[in-house]
Amino acid sequence: MSTEELRAIELLARVSYGRLATSMRAMPFVAPARHIVLDGGVVLRIHRGFGYHRACNGSVVAYGADNFNSGADTLWSVQFTGMADIVRAPDGSAALFGDEPTQADGERFEPVYMRIEPQFVTVHTLDYGEEQSNRHAA
């Protein structure tokens, strides 16, 4: 793995959720997903009821995560682009992913797992000299 890929994996391991992006019926969409880093790939847990796993399986997807709401002096964003495949729940998935939501959009959460083998990895950082306030001018 390149230095940038290792850095991206290390940053991704610092947060629990990100956004999955691809298209369904030629329309782009972005969906929330829980992730873990496992054996050099990214494994996602999403709600089966969304139906997004069908559009993603065997397709190129992008997955991104960031620390934008952390209040840190250095903000970062990582993106992994690669082929997604539906997989079985990893052994010990409850311990790896943490608790499942009880509901998604008002229905019982039913997990589905996908693995992304990164082909392209990007890391972007925004450095601030001091912590910035999150106020908008009135």
KEMITOR-803220 format. One record per residue (C-alpha): z, x, y. Coordinates in Angstrom, 3 decimals. Last residue first. Layout:
<rs>
+----------+----------+----------+
|       up |     east |    north |
+----------+----------+----------+
|        Z |        X |        Y |
...
+----------+----------+----------+
</rs>
This chain:
<rs>
+----------+----------+----------+
|       up |     east |    north |
+----------+----------+----------+
|   10.334 |  -25.915 |   37.786 |
|    9.986 |  -22.426 |   36.418 |
|   10.351 |  -22.261 |   32.670 |
|   13.394 |  -20.649 |   31.140 |
|   13.503 |  -18.629 |   27.911 |
|   15.303 |  -15.652 |   29.404 |
|   14.022 |  -12.265 |   28.387 |
|   16.174 |   -9.666 |   26.683 |
|   15.517 |   -6.236 |   28.100 |
|   12.677 |   -3.773 |   28.007 |
|   10.559 |   -6.286 |   26.125 |
|    8.344 |   -5.297 |   23.209 |
|    5.758 |   -7.650 |   21.713 |
|    4.721 |   -6.719 |   18.197 |
|    1.719 |   -7.569 |   16.026 |
|    1.403 |   -6.887 |   12.313 |
|   -1.772 |   -7.625 |   10.394 |
|   -2.499 |   -7.702 |    6.683 |
|   -5.841 |   -8.266 |    5.006 |
|   -6.357 |   -8.619 |    1.258 |
|   -2.899 |  -10.003 |    0.501 |
|   -2.468 |  -11.512 |   -2.972 |
|   -1.095 |  -14.946 |   -2.173 |
|    0.952 |  -16.745 |   -4.811 |
|    1.468 |  -20.487 |   -4.769 |
|    4.406 |  -22.583 |   -5.864 |
|    4.796 |  -26.360 |   -5.902 |
|    8.058 |  -28.048 |   -5.065 |
|    8.817 |  -31.777 |   -5.077 |
|   10.829 |  -32.916 |   -2.063 |
|   11.744 |  -36.610 |   -2.275 |
|    9.988 |  -38.571 |    0.455 |
|   10.815 |  -39.009 |    4.136 |
|    8.404 |  -36.425 |    5.511 |
|    9.814 |  -33.861 |    3.097 |
|   13.163 |  -34.659 |    1.494 |
|   16.051 |  -32.936 |   -0.281 |
|   15.020 |  -29.512 |    0.975 |
|   15.244 |  -26.905 |   -1.738 |
|   18.145 |  -24.483 |   -1.801 |
|   17.463 |  -20.775 |   -1.865 |
|   14.098 |  -19.197 |   -2.547 |
|   15.149 |  -16.319 |   -4.800 |
|   18.283 |  -17.896 |   -6.303 |
|   16.530 |  -21.176 |   -7.012 |
|   13.451 |  -19.272 |   -8.201 |
|   15.383 |  -17.457 |  -10.939 |
|   12.185 |  -16.893 |  -12.886 |
|    9.264 |  -17.588 |  -10.544 |
|    8.081 |  -21.203 |  -10.429 |
|    4.730 |  -21.335 |  -12.191 |
|    1.709 |  -20.355 |  -10.142 |
|   -0.922 |  -22.009 |   -7.942 |
|   -3.343 |  -19.384 |   -6.668 |
|   -4.080 |  -18.270 |   -3.135 |
|   -6.688 |  -15.656 |   -2.215 |
|   -5.935 |  -13.490 |    0.791 |
|   -4.871 |  -13.254 |    4.414 |
|   -1.393 |  -12.085 |    5.337 |
|   -0.169 |  -12.410 |    8.891 |
|    2.828 |  -10.816 |   10.544 |
|    4.354 |  -11.559 |   13.947 |
|    6.909 |   -9.513 |   15.804 |
|    9.214 |   -9.846 |   18.804 |
|   11.094 |   -6.822 |   20.042 |
|   14.018 |   -7.469 |   22.382 |
|   15.375 |  -10.043 |   19.898 |
|   16.088 |  -13.640 |   20.972 |
|   15.349 |  -14.805 |   17.433 |
|   12.972 |  -17.640 |   18.284 |
|    9.801 |  -15.545 |   17.980 |
|   10.815 |  -13.841 |   14.724 |
|    7.468 |  -14.314 |   13.011 |
|    5.664 |  -15.654 |    9.961 |
|    2.053 |  -16.012 |    8.951 |
|    0.123 |  -17.034 |    5.880 |
|   -3.650 |  -17.152 |    5.828 |
|   -5.684 |  -18.726 |    3.069 |
|   -8.720 |  -17.841 |    0.981 |
|   -9.294 |  -20.373 |   -1.755 |
|   -8.518 |  -20.523 |   -5.480 |
|   -5.753 |  -23.073 |   -4.939 |
|   -5.452 |  -23.768 |   -1.219 |
|   -7.032 |  -27.226 |   -1.016 |
|   -5.061 |  -28.458 |   -4.045 |
|   -1.855 |  -26.873 |   -2.725 |
|   -2.202 |  -28.872 |    0.479 |
|   -1.380 |  -32.155 |   -1.240 |
|    1.519 |  -32.818 |    1.153 |
|    3.390 |  -34.408 |   -1.768 |
|    3.571 |  -31.075 |   -3.585 |
|    5.983 |  -29.749 |   -0.951 |
|    5.632 |  -26.023 |   -0.429 |
|    7.084 |  -22.909 |   -2.040 |
|    5.186 |  -19.721 |   -1.297 |
|    4.965 |  -16.450 |   -3.191 |
|    3.809 |  -13.392 |   -1.231 |
|    2.552 |  -10.384 |   -3.130 |
|    3.716 |   -6.819 |   -3.655 |
|    5.806 |   -7.645 |   -6.720 |
|    7.589 |  -10.588 |   -5.081 |
|    8.058 |  -11.279 |   -1.380 |
|    9.555 |  -14.715 |   -0.880 |
|    8.293 |  -17.657 |    1.106 |
|    9.190 |  -21.128 |    2.350 |
|    6.234 |  -23.032 |    3.769 |
|    5.343 |  -25.029 |    6.858 |
|    1.768 |  -26.310 |    7.071 |
|   -1.218 |  -25.433 |    9.255 |
|   -4.504 |  -27.271 |    8.987 |
|   -8.194 |  -26.648 |    9.596 |
|  -10.730 |  -29.409 |    8.867 |
|  -13.708 |  -28.709 |    6.574 |
|  -12.402 |  -31.150 |    3.927 |
|   -9.177 |  -29.142 |    3.818 |
|   -8.928 |  -25.882 |    5.706 |
|   -6.522 |  -22.977 |    5.577 |
|   -3.205 |  -22.047 |    7.173 |
|    0.286 |  -21.578 |    5.733 |
|    3.069 |  -21.194 |    8.262 |
|    6.327 |  -19.313 |    7.922 |
|    9.819 |  -19.677 |    6.566 |
|   12.598 |  -17.442 |    5.277 |
|   12.728 |  -14.505 |    7.668 |
|   13.647 |  -10.830 |    7.222 |
|   11.515 |  -10.338 |    4.065 |
|    8.422 |  -10.871 |    6.195 |
|    9.353 |   -7.827 |    8.274 |
|    9.564 |   -5.529 |    5.228 |
|    6.320 |   -6.928 |    3.808 |
|    4.573 |   -6.351 |    7.146 |
|    5.901 |   -2.773 |    7.368 |
|    4.688 |   -2.034 |    3.834 |
|    1.268 |   -3.473 |    4.666 |
|    1.097 |   -1.438 |    7.889 |
|    2.006 |    1.773 |    6.049 |
|   -0.736 |    1.132 |    3.524 |
|    0.000 |    0.000 |    0.000 |
+----------+----------+----------+
</rs>
